[in-house]
Amino acid sequence: MNRDSKQSTVIKPAESSVEEVGIRSELTIYTESRDLFFGGFEVAFLDFNNKFSNASNTLRTYSASEAEVWAWIRHQRTFGRLKADIGLHSDVGSLFGRSLSLQALQPRLTLSYHVADMWRIRGSYGAFNQNVITISNEDDVISLFEAWIYVPDDLKPEEAHHVVLGVDGNVIPELGVSLQAYHKAYTSLVLYNREKIFPTDPDFVNGTGKARGIEAMIRFLLNPLDLSLAYTLGWTTVSANGFSYAPRYDRRHTVNVLGTLRILENFDVALRWEYGSGYPFSKTVAYYDRLTFGGIGAEPVYGGIGQQYSILGPKNAARLPSYHRLDAGITYRFAVRSMNGSIGISLINLYDNKNILYYDRKTGQRIDMLRFFPSATLTVGF
């Protein structure tokens, strides 16, 4: 991931990349009783490279190499109307590194029960962890750059427990509905240390978090028309050092409406409308000038104005404007002998809504996302 500074007097150049070389092996066993057994392992060698400029415009680099070893087993079995999927994942590499935790054994369980021919209830539980994370400035209104790093050795990897309960089925053959509720408990997160004062204080600390919400979807399918409506209501909070707040990716409401009309066998017309309530951010409540002592001649102490700094309000207590746009597309598919392909025309943000991308605290400039934008595509395969 690169951040280009050529078109900006504020943005500084930065680069982040992850290179992976690995081996993955999977095994599937079918039995006469129709049971399924899955197993496998994966070995990955990761190289991290980050380049950025600090506040003093000094180029800094960060490079690291890590290895991960994963193994897993799963068993699927059907008991009449009940279907069970039981599995166990393990971060084998953790046995030779950090102290034992959730990494060693990560159980997964999914159960589904058909209460009628077209209806079923389902539930699932899973324990997960990850060692590769992204970091960015949490005080940016919208972060345009994220650096990939491996969790520092003095911190626990990120860990989570997911629980999902749902029901889905068909009211009539053409009308399907799905409803599910989820709860995610993050028992370990890597967060910025908001109490860092001295250079010797750690940059990151372990925190916790939780996410909960409801997801619903309705789909009507009657050839040549396909309509779907999806809605999500969610809450997310994270905590560290006794302080809790909504992270910048917390979004309360999300709506997606999609309609596709197949006019001819190879000719489709589609409309998609998306809505999302605003993300949280910290307001700038004031500015102050701070002397940097960069040089008596260049910046005298007496009469010097120093450098402007922002004073932020309560952490992520405000919300950005909501996001919404309408897209339209036309697709024609063709086949000529051994060649097949498609031709498409897309109209993005059809009613030209101004959706905020980010707000620059240093200049006060608001940058919007892509406005109305037409495009054409041609895809060919042999």
C-alpha positions as CSV (number, residue, x, y, z in Angstrom):
1,M,0.0,0.0,0.0
2,N,1.4,3.4,-1.0
3,R,0.5,7.0,-0.1
4,D,1.5,9.4,-2.8
5,S,2.4,12.9,-1.6
6,K,2.9,14.6,-5.0
7,Q,-0.5,16.2,-5.1
8,S,-0.5,17.4,-1.4
9,T,1.6,19.8,0.7
10,V,0.3,18.1,3.8
11,I,0.5,14.4,3.2
12,K,3.9,12.7,3.6
13,P,5.0,9.7,1.6
14,A,4.5,6.3,3.2
15,E,4.7,2.7,2.0
16,S,3.6,-0.6,3.5
17,S,3.9,-4.1,2.1
18,V,3.6,-7.7,3.1
19,E,5.2,-10.6,1.1
20,E,4.1,-14.1,1.8
21,V,5.6,-17.4,0.7
22,G,4.0,-20.6,2.0
23,I,2.8,-24.1,1.7
24,R,-0.8,-25.3,2.2
25,S,-2.1,-28.9,2.2
26,E,-5.7,-30.0,2.6
27,L,-7.3,-33.4,3.0
28,T,-11.0,-34.5,2.6
29,I,-12.4,-37.9,3.5
30,Y,-15.8,-39.2,2.5
31,T,-17.2,-42.1,4.4
32,E,-20.0,-44.5,3.5
33,S,-22.2,-43.0,6.2
34,R,-21.9,-39.6,4.4
35,D,-19.7,-38.1,7.1
36,L,-17.1,-35.7,6.0
37,F,-13.7,-35.2,7.5
38,F,-11.4,-32.3,6.7
39,G,-7.9,-31.7,7.7
40,G,-4.9,-29.7,6.7
41,F,-1.9,-27.5,7.6
42,E,-0.4,-24.3,6.4
43,V,3.1,-22.9,6.7
44,A,3.6,-19.2,5.9
45,F,6.8,-17.0,5.8
46,L,5.9,-13.3,6.1
47,D,8.1,-10.3,5.3
48,F,6.9,-6.8,6.4
49,N,8.3,-3.6,5.0
50,N,7.2,-0.1,6.0
51,K,8.6,3.3,5.1
52,F,7.3,6.6,6.4
53,S,8.3,10.1,7.5
54,N,8.0,11.2,11.1
55,A,7.1,14.6,12.4
56,S,10.7,15.8,11.8
57,N,10.5,14.7,8.1
58,T,13.0,12.0,8.8
59,L,12.6,8.8,6.8
60,R,12.0,5.8,9.0
61,T,11.9,2.2,8.0
62,Y,10.5,-0.9,9.7
63,S,11.2,-4.4,8.5
64,A,10.5,-7.8,10.1
65,S,10.2,-11.4,9.1
66,E,7.9,-13.9,10.8
67,A,6.7,-17.5,10.3
68,E,3.3,-19.0,11.0
69,V,2.2,-22.6,11.2
70,W,-1.5,-23.5,11.2
71,A,-3.3,-26.9,11.5
72,W,-7.0,-27.8,11.5
73,I,-9.5,-30.6,11.5
74,R,-13.2,-30.6,10.9
75,H,-16.0,-33.1,11.0
76,Q,-19.4,-32.7,9.3
77,R,-22.3,-35.1,10.2
78,T,-26.1,-35.2,9.7
79,F,-28.5,-36.5,12.3
80,G,-31.9,-36.5,10.6
81,R,-32.9,-32.8,10.5
82,L,-29.8,-31.7,12.5
83,K,-26.5,-31.0,10.8
84,A,-23.3,-30.5,12.8
85,D,-20.0,-29.1,11.8
86,I,-17.3,-29.4,14.5
87,G,-13.7,-28.2,14.1
88,L,-10.5,-27.4,15.8
89,H,-7.9,-24.9,14.6
90,S,-4.5,-24.4,16.1
91,D,-1.7,-21.9,15.7
92,V,1.1,-24.4,16.0
93,G,3.7,-21.7,15.8
94,S,2.6,-20.2,19.1
95,L,3.8,-23.4,20.9
96,F,7.3,-22.2,20.2
97,G,6.8,-18.5,20.7
98,R,4.5,-16.6,23.0
99,S,2.9,-18.2,26.1
100,L,0.0,-20.5,25.5
101,S,-3.3,-18.9,25.1
102,L,-6.3,-19.1,22.8
103,Q,-3.9,-19.6,19.9
104,A,-3.1,-23.2,20.9
105,L,-6.7,-24.5,20.5
106,Q,-9.5,-22.7,18.7
107,P,-12.7,-24.6,18.7
108,R,-15.4,-24.0,16.0
109,L,-19.0,-25.3,16.1
110,T,-21.9,-24.8,13.7
111,L,-25.3,-26.4,14.2
112,S,-28.3,-26.1,11.8
113,Y,-31.8,-27.7,12.3
114,H,-34.5,-27.9,9.6
115,V,-37.8,-27.2,11.4
116,A,-39.7,-27.4,8.1
117,D,-39.0,-28.1,4.5
118,M,-38.1,-24.5,3.8
119,W,-37.0,-23.2,7.2
120,R,-34.0,-23.8,9.4
121,I,-32.5,-22.4,12.6
122,R,-28.7,-22.2,13.0
123,G,-26.1,-21.3,15.5
124,S,-22.4,-21.1,15.5
125,Y,-19.5,-20.4,17.8
126,G,-15.9,-19.8,17.0
127,A,-12.7,-18.8,18.6
128,F,-10.2,-16.9,16.5
129,N,-6.9,-15.1,16.7
130,Q,-4.6,-13.2,14.5
131,N,-1.0,-12.0,14.6
132,V,-1.0,-9.7,11.6
133,I,-2.7,-6.4,12.1
134,T,-2.9,-2.9,10.6
135,I,-2.1,0.3,12.4
136,S,-3.1,3.8,11.6
137,N,-3.7,7.2,13.2
138,E,-7.0,6.7,15.2
139,D,-7.4,10.5,15.3
140,D,-7.6,10.9,11.5
141,V,-11.2,11.5,10.4
142,I,-10.6,8.9,7.7
143,S,-7.4,7.0,7.6
144,L,-6.0,6.9,4.0
145,F,-3.0,4.8,5.0
146,E,-2.6,1.7,7.1
147,A,0.7,-0.1,7.9
148,W,0.8,-3.8,8.3
149,I,2.8,-5.2,11.2
150,Y,3.2,-8.3,13.2
151,V,1.9,-8.1,16.8
152,P,4.9,-7.1,19.0
153,D,6.4,-9.8,21.2
154,D,5.5,-8.1,24.4
155,L,1.8,-8.1,23.6
156,K,-0.8,-10.9,23.3
157,P,-2.2,-11.5,19.8
158,E,-5.7,-10.4,19.0
159,E,-8.3,-12.9,20.1
160,A,-12.1,-13.1,19.7
161,H,-15.0,-15.3,20.4
162,H,-17.9,-15.2,17.9
163,V,-21.5,-16.3,18.6
164,V,-24.2,-16.2,15.9
165,L,-27.8,-17.2,16.0
166,G,-30.1,-17.1,13.0
167,V,-33.1,-18.3,11.1
168,D,-33.7,-18.4,7.4
169,G,-36.2,-19.8,5.0
170,N,-38.8,-19.1,2.3
171,V,-42.2,-17.5,2.9
172,I,-43.1,-18.6,-0.6
173,P,-40.8,-20.2,-3.1
174,E,-40.0,-16.8,-4.7
175,L,-39.5,-14.9,-1.4
176,G,-36.7,-15.8,1.0
177,V,-35.8,-14.1,4.3
178,S,-32.9,-14.4,6.7
179,L,-32.4,-13.0,10.2
180,Q,-29.4,-13.4,12.5
181,A,-28.0,-11.8,15.6
182,Y,-24.3,-11.8,16.5
183,H,-22.1,-11.1,19.5
184,K,-18.3,-10.9,19.3
185,A,-16.2,-10.6,22.4
186,Y,-12.7,-9.4,21.7
187,T,-10.7,-10.7,24.7
188,S,-7.5,-9.2,23.3
189,L,-6.9,-6.3,20.9
190,V,-3.8,-4.3,20.1
191,L,-4.7,-0.6,20.6
192,Y,-2.7,2.7,20.8
193,N,-1.5,3.6,24.2
194,R,-3.4,6.8,24.9
195,E,-1.5,7.3,28.2
196,K,2.0,7.3,26.5
197,I,3.9,10.2,28.0
198,F,7.6,9.3,27.9
199,P,9.6,7.8,24.9
200,T,10.1,4.7,27.0
201,D,6.3,4.1,27.3
202,P,5.0,1.4,24.9
203,D,3.3,2.6,21.8
204,F,0.6,-0.2,22.0
205,V,-1.3,-1.9,24.8
206,N,-3.6,-4.8,24.9
207,G,-7.3,-3.9,25.2
208,T,-10.7,-5.5,24.9
209,G,-13.8,-4.9,22.8
210,K,-17.2,-6.2,21.9
211,A,-19.5,-6.0,18.8
212,R,-23.1,-6.9,18.6
213,G,-25.9,-6.5,16.1
214,I,-28.6,-7.8,13.9
215,E,-28.5,-8.6,10.2
216,A,-31.7,-9.1,8.1
217,M,-32.1,-9.8,4.4
218,I,-35.1,-10.2,2.1
219,R,-34.8,-11.6,-1.4
220,F,-37.5,-11.9,-4.1
221,L,-36.5,-14.0,-7.1
222,L,-38.9,-14.5,-10.0
223,N,-37.3,-14.7,-13.4
224,P,-36.4,-12.2,-14.9
225,L,-36.4,-10.1,-11.8
226,D,-34.1,-10.4,-8.8
227,L,-34.6,-8.0,-5.8
228,S,-32.8,-8.0,-2.5
229,L,-32.9,-5.8,0.6
230,A,-30.3,-6.1,3.4
231,Y,-30.1,-4.2,6.7
232,T,-27.6,-4.3,9.5
233,L,-27.8,-2.7,12.9
234,G,-24.6,-2.8,14.9
235,W,-22.7,-1.5,17.9
236,T,-18.9,-1.8,18.5
237,T,-16.8,-0.5,21.4
238,V,-13.2,-1.0,22.5
239,S,-11.6,-0.5,25.9
240,A,-8.0,0.1,27.1
241,N,-6.6,1.4,30.4
242,G,-10.2,1.7,31.7
243,F,-11.4,4.0,28.9
244,S,-14.1,2.8,26.4
245,Y,-15.0,4.4,23.1
246,A,-16.5,3.6,19.6
247,P,-13.7,2.7,17.1
248,R,-13.6,4.6,13.8
249,Y,-15.2,1.7,11.9
250,D,-18.3,1.6,14.1
251,R,-21.4,2.1,11.9
252,R,-24.9,2.0,13.4
253,H,-27.0,1.5,10.3
254,T,-26.2,-0.1,6.9
255,V,-28.7,-0.6,4.1
256,N,-28.2,-2.2,0.7
257,V,-30.8,-2.5,-2.0
258,L,-30.1,-4.4,-5.2
259,G,-32.3,-5.0,-8.2
260,T,-31.4,-7.0,-11.4
261,L,-33.5,-7.3,-14.4
262,R,-32.6,-9.9,-17.1
263,I,-34.1,-8.3,-20.2
264,L,-32.6,-11.0,-22.5
265,E,-30.8,-14.2,-21.8
266,N,-27.4,-12.4,-22.1
267,F,-28.4,-8.9,-21.2
268,D,-28.8,-7.6,-17.6
269,V,-29.7,-4.2,-16.1
270,A,-28.8,-3.6,-12.4
271,L,-29.5,-0.9,-9.8
272,R,-27.8,-0.7,-6.4
273,W,-28.4,1.7,-3.6
274,E,-26.3,1.8,-0.5
275,Y,-26.7,3.8,2.7
276,G,-24.5,3.9,5.8
277,S,-24.8,6.1,8.8
278,G,-21.8,8.2,9.8
279,Y,-18.6,6.9,11.3
280,P,-17.4,8.3,14.6
281,F,-14.6,10.8,14.9
282,S,-13.1,13.3,17.4
283,K,-14.0,16.9,16.7
284,T,-11.3,19.6,16.6
285,V,-12.4,22.0,19.3
286,A,-9.5,24.4,19.3
287,Y,-6.0,25.1,18.0
288,Y,-2.8,26.3,19.7
289,D,0.7,27.3,18.6
290,R,3.6,25.5,20.2
291,L,7.2,26.5,19.9
292,T,9.3,23.7,18.4
293,F,12.8,25.2,19.1
294,G,13.8,24.2,15.6
295,G,16.5,26.9,15.4
296,I,16.9,30.3,17.0
297,G,17.7,31.9,13.7
298,A,14.9,30.3,11.7
299,E,12.3,30.4,14.5
300,P,13.1,32.8,17.3
301,V,11.5,32.2,20.7
302,Y,10.6,35.8,21.2
303,G,7.8,36.7,18.8
304,G,7.8,33.2,17.3
305,I,4.5,31.6,16.4
306,G,5.7,28.0,16.5
307,Q,3.6,25.2,14.9
308,Q,-0.1,24.8,15.0
309,Y,-1.6,21.9,16.9
310,S,-5.2,20.7,17.2
311,I,-7.0,20.2,20.5
312,L,-9.5,17.3,20.1
313,G,-12.8,16.9,21.9
314,P,-14.1,13.6,23.5
315,K,-12.7,10.5,21.7
316,N,-15.0,9.6,18.7
317,A,-18.0,11.4,20.3
318,A,-19.1,12.9,17.0
319,R,-20.4,11.4,13.8
320,L,-19.6,12.1,10.2
321,P,-22.4,12.7,7.7
322,S,-24.2,9.6,6.4
323,Y,-23.1,8.0,3.2
324,H,-25.3,7.0,0.3
325,R,-25.2,6.6,-3.4
326,L,-27.0,4.9,-6.3
327,D,-25.1,2.9,-9.0
328,A,-26.5,1.6,-12.3
329,G,-25.0,-1.0,-14.6
330,I,-25.7,-2.7,-17.9
331,T,-24.0,-6.0,-18.8
332,Y,-24.0,-8.0,-22.1
333,R,-22.5,-11.4,-22.2
334,F,-21.4,-13.1,-25.4
335,A,-19.7,-16.3,-26.6
336,V,-18.0,-16.9,-30.0
337,R,-16.7,-20.4,-30.5
338,S,-14.1,-20.9,-27.7
339,M,-14.1,-17.3,-26.7
340,N,-16.5,-15.8,-24.1
341,G,-16.7,-12.4,-22.5
342,S,-18.8,-9.5,-21.4
343,I,-19.3,-5.8,-22.2
344,G,-20.5,-3.5,-19.4
345,I,-21.3,0.1,-18.7
346,S,-21.4,1.4,-15.1
347,L,-22.7,4.7,-13.7
348,I,-21.4,5.3,-10.2
349,N,-23.1,7.7,-7.9
350,L,-25.9,8.3,-10.3
351,Y,-27.4,11.3,-8.4
352,D,-23.9,12.8,-7.7
353,N,-24.1,12.8,-3.9
354,K,-21.2,14.5,-2.0
355,N,-19.9,11.8,0.3
356,I,-17.1,12.9,2.6
357,L,-13.8,11.0,2.3
358,Y,-11.8,12.8,4.9
359,Y,-11.3,16.1,6.6
360,D,-7.8,17.5,6.9
361,R,-7.3,18.9,10.4
362,K,-4.3,21.0,9.3
363,T,-5.9,22.8,6.4
364,G,-9.6,22.5,7.2
365,Q,-10.2,21.1,3.8
366,R,-13.0,18.7,3.1
367,I,-12.2,16.0,0.5
368,D,-15.2,14.1,-0.9
369,M,-15.3,10.6,-2.4
370,L,-15.8,9.9,-6.1
371,R,-18.6,12.0,-7.6
372,F,-20.7,10.8,-10.6
373,F,-18.4,8.6,-12.7
374,P,-19.2,6.6,-15.8
375,S,-17.0,3.7,-16.9
376,A,-17.0,0.9,-19.5
377,T,-15.5,-2.6,-19.2
378,L,-14.6,-5.4,-21.6
379,T,-13.8,-8.9,-20.4
380,V,-12.6,-11.7,-22.7
381,G,-11.8,-15.3,-21.7
382,F,-10.6,-18.3,-23.7
